[in-house]
Amino acid sequence: MTVVVGRRAWRANARELSTRTTIELTWAMLMKQFHTSGLARLMNQLCRRARRFGPRCIAAVLGLLILLPATPTSSWAAEPTVQQFPFRVRPNWDGFRNRLHPEKLPKVRQNFGYRDSNLAGGKRSGEIGGFIQRATTTASYAKAIPTVTLNDPLSASGTFAVTADEGSSGMLIGWFHERSRGWRTPNSLAFRVDGNGGKYWLFYEYGTRNWSTGGAGAYEGLRYQTTKTKPFPADGTVHHWELTYDPNGPDEEGVITFTVDGRTWNPLPVPLRHKKDGAEFNRFGLFNQQVAGGGLEIYMDDITVNGQRYGFDSNPDWQAVGNAVEFEERIVRPYHNFGFSPTSHAGGESGEIGGIIFRDEKPSYYGAPVAELSLDDRLAASGKLAFLAAGSDSGVLLGFFNSRFKRANAIPDHKQKQPDYLAIMIEGPSRVGHYFRAAYVSTNREGAAPTEDPLTGEPRPVIKPDGRSHNWSLDYSPTAAKGAGRITVTLDGETHSLDLQPAHRQAGATFDRFGLFNIQAGGHHIQLYVDDVSLTTGNGDR
């Protein structure tokens, strides 16, 4: 539809201008902006021009606008400027706190296995144990067993004594797989000794083959930080333990039961979806918690596994992996180490971006400078990525953000969201792993990153830290969702969308970078690489 204003009325307005030059400039600017800019930017330019020449110019500008044919909003949008980043050479990207190094790398010492001591309460000398330290590198001492799964009943019991522990230390006793890696550990069902410097807590937990997990603790209440239950002292006291798994619990769920010194703690259900996800175990024994930290000294004896007793009166020659080594830990919280890398994990040729990124309260990023963009602009990015490793409670953001706000943001995300970003969030609860989902936050620090579709309840896709190469894309349309804006995210062909809330869109957001940036909350690390990136770096008039 075209709206026509009488020429006489328009000319009357034009005659009120101080000079004919002004109207010619205004008309030239109008036509240029009509062809190269979005409607919102056009109005801003016109208003600035009108203010410069006074109120009479406003009438002329409005008259010119009315003369224009009514056109769908999308036709006003500028063609975005798109740039390719194959990363064959180091790009001119901007890094902030992305390469951090401790003054001294911490030492890792593993020294455990068979011992001829008698500290765990056995009738005769001989036991297993020693000093076990948290580290991102696997260490274990275990019996090879026929493969069992979450469809099999499992039982184990024995004695243990913790003679010393450092803060932030931990190790596990139970079933796992020879290829189990990471924290929380996939393909595992065990109890964990969590050292806190002279005292420790006990947890019992599991991990499926695809990193879904569950756990509970030997204490009253929901959190050990607030429980009335006293921790165990690391004073060498001998304790008796039992760990069982019943695959035939209520509603086809599995049930884990943990007993210490005759007290059975709350049963831990293994939901049917986790049972179906499955897990395989071909080892039983001791293994370290695979995240950087301290060490503890523990000894175990008189172990029975699925009816088979091990008294350790002599060396059992269990399989040892990394249990007698010393080295420097390279992945230390909160020391990020990401940016350009000459590697090719993501599936392209040599050269990519990524590395070790921690969830941490302080800001960090590595991003490509782009023209100032906003929620009024069409935004898009795509490429390849590989997710190599992840700890529990870890994550990262990949997308558009504001570097000035990011650098200055000192508020943890759990208190107030970091402002001005539109991105893919790779993060999730430990029971699930890592959702691959759309996320945004406006300038007023309000936004959304739902783990389920707000309309259908369908969960967002989950990405596994298995090193596979994935194709991904991020697209934002400012005119979709009745003008509120819509984010569309794709992972290997699986697509989901997130509509912005109208109030959040009205609040706005501006972006001057695209790249990797951290979630500002305490947690652990992820290792991720991105390659062959195509992204919006500006719009046609900029």
Secondary structure as GFF3:
##gff-version 3
##sequence-region A 1 542
A	DSSP	alpha_helix	7	15	.	.	.	ID=ss1
A	DSSP	alpha_helix	20	36	.	.	.	ID=ss2
A	DSSP	alpha_helix	39	53	.	.	.	ID=ss3
A	DSSP	alpha_helix	55	67	.	.	.	ID=ss4
A	DSSP	three_ten_helix	73	76	.	.	.	ID=ss5
A	DSSP	beta_strand	80	85	.	.	.	ID=ss6
A	DSSP	beta_strand	94	96	.	.	.	ID=ss7
A	DSSP	beta_strand	107	115	.	.	.	ID=ss8
A	DSSP	beta_strand	127	133	.	.	.	ID=ss9
A	DSSP	beta_strand	140	149	.	.	.	ID=ss10
A	DSSP	beta_strand	154	165	.	.	.	ID=ss11
A	DSSP	beta_strand	167	176	.	.	.	ID=ss12
A	DSSP	beta_strand	188	196	.	.	.	ID=ss13
A	DSSP	beta_strand	199	207	.	.	.	ID=ss14
A	DSSP	beta_strand	213	217	.	.	.	ID=ss15
A	DSSP	beta_strand	232	233	.	.	.	ID=ss16
A	DSSP	beta_strand	238	246	.	.	.	ID=ss17
A	DSSP	three_ten_helix	250	252	.	.	.	ID=ss18
A	DSSP	beta_strand	254	260	.	.	.	ID=ss19
A	DSSP	beta_strand	263	264	.	.	.	ID=ss20
A	DSSP	beta_strand	268	270	.	.	.	ID=ss21
A	DSSP	alpha_helix	272	277	.	.	.	ID=ss22
A	DSSP	beta_strand	280	288	.	.	.	ID=ss23
A	DSSP	beta_strand	295	305	.	.	.	ID=ss24
A	DSSP	beta_strand	308	310	.	.	.	ID=ss25
A	DSSP	beta_strand	319	321	.	.	.	ID=ss26
A	DSSP	beta_strand	324	328	.	.	.	ID=ss27
A	DSSP	beta_strand	337	341	.	.	.	ID=ss28
A	DSSP	beta_strand	352	358	.	.	.	ID=ss29
A	DSSP	beta_strand	365	374	.	.	.	ID=ss30
A	DSSP	beta_strand	379	390	.	.	.	ID=ss31
A	DSSP	beta_strand	395	401	.	.	.	ID=ss32
A	DSSP	alpha_helix	403	408	.	.	.	ID=ss33
A	DSSP	beta_strand	421	427	.	.	.	ID=ss34
A	DSSP	beta_strand	435	441	.	.	.	ID=ss35
A	DSSP	beta_strand	447	448	.	.	.	ID=ss36
A	DSSP	beta_strand	469	477	.	.	.	ID=ss37
A	DSSP	beta_strand	486	491	.	.	.	ID=ss38
A	DSSP	beta_strand	494	499	.	.	.	ID=ss39
A	DSSP	alpha_helix	502	507	.	.	.	ID=ss40
A	DSSP	beta_strand	510	517	.	.	.	ID=ss41
A	DSSP	beta_strand	525	539	.	.	.	ID=ss42
###
